[in-house]
Amino acid sequence: MNQIHKQRSFMRELLIWVVLLIVAPLVTVSILFYQHEMSGMNKIEQEKSILTNQTAQKLVERLGDAILGITVTNGYWEDNRQAVLNNDLRWIQDNVGVVPDVVPNIDFVAETDLQGNVLVQSGDVEELKTKVLYPFILNKFQKEPKFSGIVNTSKGLAIVAVAPVTSNKGEAAPVGLVIFGRLLSDEIIVGLKDTLQADIALLLNSGQFLTSTKEISTERLHTYVDTMKTDGVEHFNLERRGELLVAQSAAPLLDMEGKTIGSLYAEQPTRSTTEAADRLRILGLCSLGGMLLLLGLVILMVRQRIILPLRHFTLTLEEVAAGRTVKEMPKHVLHAEAQIVGAIDKIMQWNQVLEHTVAERTASIRSLLDNARQGFMSIGPDLRAMGEHSVECTRIFQQDIAGERLGSLFYAGDEQEAALLESILDEFYNEQDEWKRELIFSLLPEEVLIHGMVVQVEFKYLPAAESNASQTTIGGAIMVMLTDITETRRLEEQMNRERKRLQMVVHVITHSEDYAQITRSFETFCNTELVELSSGNESVEDKLIEIYKSIHTFKGSFALLQFMHIVPQLHELESELMELLGREVKPTWEDLEQWLRSLRLNEWLDKDSLLLKEALGDATSEMGMEYEVKLTKEQWQHLERELRIRLTLAEDKLWLAELRKWRFKPLKALIQHYPAYLSELAERNGLLLHPIELNGADIPVDPDRLNGLTQSLVHIVRNIVIHGIESPEERVEQGKDEYATVSFSIEQEQNELTLTISDNGRGIDLEAVRSRAESRGLLPPDNEAMPLSNEHIANLIFKDQLSTTMHTTEWSGRGIGLSAVKAEAEKLGGTVRVSTSKGSGTAFIVKLPYEDITGAERVGSL
């Protein structure tokens, strides 16, 4: 019993010592390691969250940049300046005070004198009714004439932009201030959420609450607002919600004066931190289980290999001391020393196996990085590549990069770009402010071209405390991750070309007759009209305008068919023609003819025609024919001429008139492709339309005579989309159906044919048309007795080179399209006019004389 008790006491003591000397330290180290890692991750998430919060406030403040241009435009206006000097409040109200009603994203405006007395205001903001109640705006205006910022108004939080009231060029001394403002809304905060990929909320001291998601309540922000009133510092919290950790930060929201007016709150789930924390917890549990298993094995081994042999050895000694004969030495006694030595050898073998495993795992990780098709390298403050890097870096740069400067590696043939990159990195290392360092870091390139390869670049800053021993430098290291995306870009470009090619093929197949007519017209234009350029009594300038209109119409027609190559070429030709028209000294006929011949316009269709032939084969040539009564157009015209020569009797002419009707087409057939094109163009511009129908009788017309007019209608269709239809959001705000309505109607009254294209959009901005016409010198002298009517102003849009679009695009801005429609209508002896109503819509009305198609005298005419 005493022997057994001693054995149990020894085992208990051994277990206690193992727990105290091995298990407890390992558990303590594991817990400290877990806490250290979680603290580090918490710090990283805190920095990221606070940075997101700061960025959100900067983005809110920079919303003012979007309206500062409008503010400056109205401030730098000599007429406005004169109105302030003359105290012409009515003019200011009619021209400045109406801006919130006509300009999107402007909610209020106030114009004041230099003392802050409000002359005119719109938007019903209490602080801007009679006098500017923001002294800091007047103080800041003395130092900075143009600025924007955040203010808290009686109607809620707003972004305001301030500019001086001065002359057109800003040279005259200011006589007042013009203040435009935009109220912040949940939609704007949702836009910030999409930009920052984080939920944002604002709670003002006044109680106003704005949020990007309904999951954030005002109660969550009240605590932060109350504490910030006293300490004014940023707050951060990392809490678990379900399976994810969510980083929450709140910072004081400052107005333009620098005064705290509320709290700005941001939160975002941290998947990487959550995964890391979960892995650490699982690793800790696995380590604890492993330690317990190891402890059990150690105790079992000690018992079997040490304690039991010693016990049997002691029993053997007792037998010998008692004088009893030991017939056979117990094997535990014979092998006791050998087992102990063997146990030591076994432990050494385990250690060797462990080191070998670690070496294999390290080699495996290196092999994984070398074969991951990504380059990993690091640079220090000296901007030179460190020795450790993956094999992919050598492949990308085609050299050993150790010790090479990053600028020379990225831009081997461009010293200027290399110097710019290194100057950005030098500034990053020399800057102490974290916010500025983050901004500088964002200037680093995301893609570079290296030895013909498109390489995606990612940079990650590793502070000195986080760098390993081989990378420890003053200021830390920057990890550079390189990914060869050449094949990806090539495939994207190839897929984009294939998509455009398929769209072109589909449109040509769908509108084969239009394709035949357009290509035939273009060939005639190139081979006939341009060859006979100087014939007639036209001036060079008139001829340039005529060519310009034709090119503009052809560009619209080919764009309707989704042609890939000729449309941008025609657009470039338009720009060159516009430049010629803008010259004071126009080119001579000889120079113009030589220049147009050098362009070789008749070859511009070759690339698109080749693509069609590759897709459609021999069917392409058939699609290029125009069939009338199952005959080609040339065959039918020849038939008419022959019959006209041979049949001369009166009854024969009547019969020929009836025959002539066979090649006539309903007017609907000539314009039936426009509804589909209109719907497609609206979809590209984010607009919503009800199904478009062609209303009216099937009135037969001569397609040859109306071809030019029907092709020019593409300009009206584009005008409806670009200028007429509002966005769905704007229509809803105005109480309209978010789906707009566009209609085509055809009517015939006696000998007059009327084609009406109407919409229920925003209508024409008559003031913008008047202003543009005045700047172009297209208005007659003012006549107080007979002022210009709204109808007269609206129809100015048919003037050459008159457009209210300030920037030229592929779709608008030239001011030629609608004048081309007018020219084609007048060729047919008709007229075109526009009827518009602000907020209700616009109607384009084309009236043509409808001649009697049975007239024998026109039989055979072309």
Buried (B, 14 or more C-beta within 10 A) or exposed (E): EEEEEEBEEBBEEBBEEBEEEBBEEBBEEBEEBBEEBBEEBBEBBBBBBBBBBBBBBEBBBEBBEBBBEBBBBBBBBEEBBBBBEEEBBEBBBEBBBBBBEEEEBBBBBBBBBBEBEBBBBBBEBEBBBEBBBBEBBBEBBEEEBBBBBBBBBEBBBBBBBBBBBBBEEBEBEBBBBBBBBBBBEBEBBBBBBEEBEBBBBBBBBEEBBBBBEEEBEEEBBBEBBEBBEEEEEBBBBBEEEEEBBBBBBBBBBBBBBEEBBBBBBBBBBBEEBBEBBEEBEEBBEEBBEEBEEEBEEEBEBBBEBBBBBBBBBEBBEEBEEEEEEEEEEBEBBBBBEEBBEEBEEEEEEEEEEEEEEEEEEEEEEEEEBBEEEBBBBBBBBBBBBBEEBBBBBBBBBEEEBBEBBBBBBBBBEBEEBBEBBBEBBEEBBEBEEEEEBBBBBEEBBEEBEBEEBBBBBEBEBBEBEEBEEEBEBEBBBBBBBBBBBBEEEEEEEEEEEEEBBEBBBEBBBEBBBBBBBBBBBBBEBBEEBBEEBEEEEEEBEEBBBBBBBBBBBBBBBBBBBBBBBBBEBBBEBBEEBBEBBEEEEBBEEEEBBEEBEEBEBEEBBEBBBEBBEEBBEEEBEEBBBBBBEEBEBEEBBEBBBEBBEEBEEEEBBBBBBEBBEEBBBBBBBBBBBBBBBBBBBBEEEEBBBEEBEBEBEEBBBBBBBBBBBBBBBBBBBBBBBBBBBBBBEBBEEEEBEEEBBBBBBBBBEEEEBBBBBBBBBBBBBBBBBBEBBEEBEBBEEEEEEEEBEBEEBBBBBBBBBBBBBEEBEEBBBBBBBBBBBBBBBEEBEBBBBBBBBBEEBBBBBBBBEBBEBBEBEBBBBE
